Amino acid sequence: VLAARFRKPWPIVLGILVATLANHALAGALGSWVTSVLGPDVLRWVLGLSFIAMAIWMLIPDKLDDGDAPSSAGTLGVFGTTVLAFFLAEMGDKTQIATVALAAQYKAWFAVVTGTTLGMMLANAPVVWFGDRLVKKVPIRVVHMVSAAIFAVLGAIALIGWGHLGRALY
């Protein structure tokens, strides 16, 4: 929506990067904090059920209203408008919640924030530059189904536990 409204891809992509770094850094910190508060058994169940909930949530398409993005850059400019709009739009979104869960599970704040931010940039930057042409090549439903499957597997692994899974395979 921002790309269609402003037609300035570089400030939009940089704004997405800054907003995603800030958003995922906070989410990763929350995930790291959760691991210090919850015991390992409680954490395993919370994480497993969270990943399964994410799998179900991935099957629900995102709704994007025309009013979600401003029609002009205003006093913040394209970059500032993108940072603010993208940061607020991602609060409590699937990627932020996944970042919390991944940081809690793997106890690797930097790696999780780096990975989830890279994933967001790989998903969003091409859309800013190529828009509808790219979306027509890979149906969003396929992306959601693959994502749901990955989250379901992560949830099952978390519930079973890595150690139990390894013993079950041998």
Number of C-alpha atoms within 10 A of each C-alpha: 17 22 19 12 13 17 14 15 20 15 19 25 23 17 22 25 22 20 23 24 19 16 22 31 23 17 27 30 19 18 25 21 15 18 19 12 10 13 10 12 11 12 20 21 16 18 24 25 18 21 27 22 15 24 24 17 16 20 17 13 10 11 7 9 8 9 8 13 17 15 13 13 16 10 8 12 12 22 20 20 21 27 23 15 18 22 20 13 13 16 14 12 11 14 20 22 21 23 26 26 27 24 27 27 22 13 19 16 23 13 14 25 26 16 14 21 25 15 12 17 17 11 11 16 18 15 18 20 18 12 15 10 11 13 12 9 8 10 10 12 13 11 12 19 16 15 18 22 17 16 23 21 16 21 24 18 18 23 21 16 15 12 9 12 14 10 8 9 6 5
